[in-house]
């Protein structure tokens, strides 16, 4: 993760609010690889780069609908295998 001078580090609550997610939803997105992993400037203090979060969301919105549908189907199939 590289930081720019104007970059802001967000807590889990702030990052979740920015993305309109719950905090647990934020961590689910990180675990699935849909969202970037946090950095830890201090132990037990995860922080996300605001610019990196916004860039990730913008890139995901730019994906064609069929790619998103394929990813969704693969995710559904994976969860059905686990359950």
C-alpha positions in Angstrom: 0.0 0.0 0.0 1.4 3.3 -1.0 0.2 6.6 0.5 -0.1 10.0 -1.0 0.2 13.1 1.0 -3.5 13.8 0.7 -4.5 10.3 1.7 -6.6 9.7 4.8 -6.5 6.5 6.9 -9.9 5.4 8.0 -11.0 3.2 10.9 -13.2 0.2 10.3 -16.3 2.2 11.2 -15.4 5.1 9.0 -14.5 2.8 6.0 -17.8 0.9 6.5 -19.7 4.2 6.5 -17.9 5.4 3.4 -18.9 2.2 1.6 -22.4 2.1 3.1 -21.7 -1.3 4.7 -21.8 -2.6 8.2 -18.4 -3.2 9.9 -18.9 -7.0 9.6 -19.8 -6.5 5.9 -16.5 -4.6 5.5 -14.6 -7.5 6.9 -16.5 -10.0 4.7 -15.5 -7.9 1.7 -11.9 -8.0 2.8 -12.0 -11.8 3.4 -13.5 -12.4 -0.1 -10.9 -10.2 -1.7 -13.5 -7.7 -2.9 -12.0 -4.9 -0.7 -8.3 -4.2 0.1 -6.8 -5.5 3.2 -6.1 -3.0 6.0 -2.7 -1.8 7.1 -1.9 -1.8 10.8 0.0 1.3 11.9 -0.5 0.0 15.5 -1.3 -3.4 16.8 -5.1 -4.0 16.8 -5.7 -0.8 14.8 -6.6 -1.6 11.3 -6.8 1.3 8.9 -7.8 1.6 5.2 -6.6 4.1 2.7 -9.6 6.2 1.6 -8.1 6.7 -1.9 -7.5 2.9 -2.2 -11.1 2.1 -1.1 -12.6 4.5 -3.5 -10.4 3.3 -6.4 -11.4 -0.3 -5.6 -15.1 0.6 -5.7 -14.7 2.6 -8.9 -12.8 -0.3 -10.6 -15.5 -2.8 -9.5 -18.3 -0.6 -10.9 -16.5 -0.4 -14.2 -16.6 -4.2 -14.7 -19.0 -5.4 -17.4 -22.2 -6.9 -16.1 -21.5 -10.4 -17.4 -18.2 -10.6 -15.5 -20.0 -9.6 -12.3 -22.7 -12.2 -13.0 -20.0 -14.9 -13.5 -18.3 -13.9 -10.2 -21.6 -13.9 -8.4 -22.4 -17.4 -9.8 -19.0 -18.7 -8.7 -19.4 -17.3 -5.2 -22.9 -18.8 -4.9 -21.6 -22.2 -6.1 -18.7 -22.0 -3.6 -21.0 -21.2 -0.7 -23.4 -24.0 -1.7 -20.5 -26.5 -1.6 -19.5 -25.3 1.9 -23.1 -25.5 3.3 
